[in-house]
Amino acid sequence: MSRRWRKLVAPLILVLAAAGLVVVMRWSAPERSHLTILEGSLRDVLAPAERGITLVVSKGTGLLAAIKDYGRLQAENQALKQQVADLKAATVQMEEYRQENNRLRALLNYKTTYQQAFDFVVAPVIARNPNNWYHTLILGLGSRDGLQKDQVVVTSQGVVGRIIAVTPRTAEVLLILDREGAIGGMIQANRTPGIVEGSPDYRGYLQMVHVPRDAQIMPNQVVITSGLGGVFPRGLLLGTVIKTLPEPDGLTQRAIIAPAVDFDRLEEVLVITRIKGGINDAVPGVTGAGTGGTGPGSNPATGP
């Protein structure tokens, strides 16, 4: 074919191709109601792949959104957990404040009742020896706060013990449960005297010893300090009689006493720093010829 012929045919081929393209575009237009056999076959062949691609794209988009939401939800969940922990801690702290307020209010009422007889200092209990639980405890105040040896320690419930040693910032208290902490006591109802000390066979209880066998001692009678011995003033509550036991000599008996103070739960105490006058004149109902009753702060307990 000569070069001249080629020049004539080439434009014709381009025109025919353009016309065919127009025809194909026309047939492929959206408004057509029917597809060609070729278009239908291609669409059927490609349909599964298109569904797969659409599913993958949809799942991928959903997965990305889920991952983004998961991170956000994790952060929100962690923040909520922290809020719950903070609220629990605040609740615990509020309960501690409430209980401390109740204890201090009871001590304040006791101070008010006895303010004409004594001067007091409130002292925190800061330590106890686990191996010596019912013998001594350590207070968080000392000589620089006015505490001295042999000062009496009480709570709103009754007598705790006496100070046996002090440092500038601490004081050691010998509890009345210790047998070395024996004090003079008496039955409030009939004034029967005796020595009150820690019981050797009933742990956590007191006993009154050297009591005449014919003394009328009965359960639920209140035991108070007698004032004998020069350390503990008269009329402070010690506890309540649970039962009496005869002594081997046949001449005396002893009384088992539930202490008025709960020694397992001591957190704050009152230290008597000065005795102003007689407790009988300061506290109504505490008289030299008591007629029974329960005394201030008594709490009869079940016997051992």
Summary of the structure (lengths in Angstrom):
residues: 304
radius of gyration: 46.8
end to end distance: 132.5
largest distance: 157.1
contacts: 851
relative contact order: 0.12
helix: 39%
strand: 26%
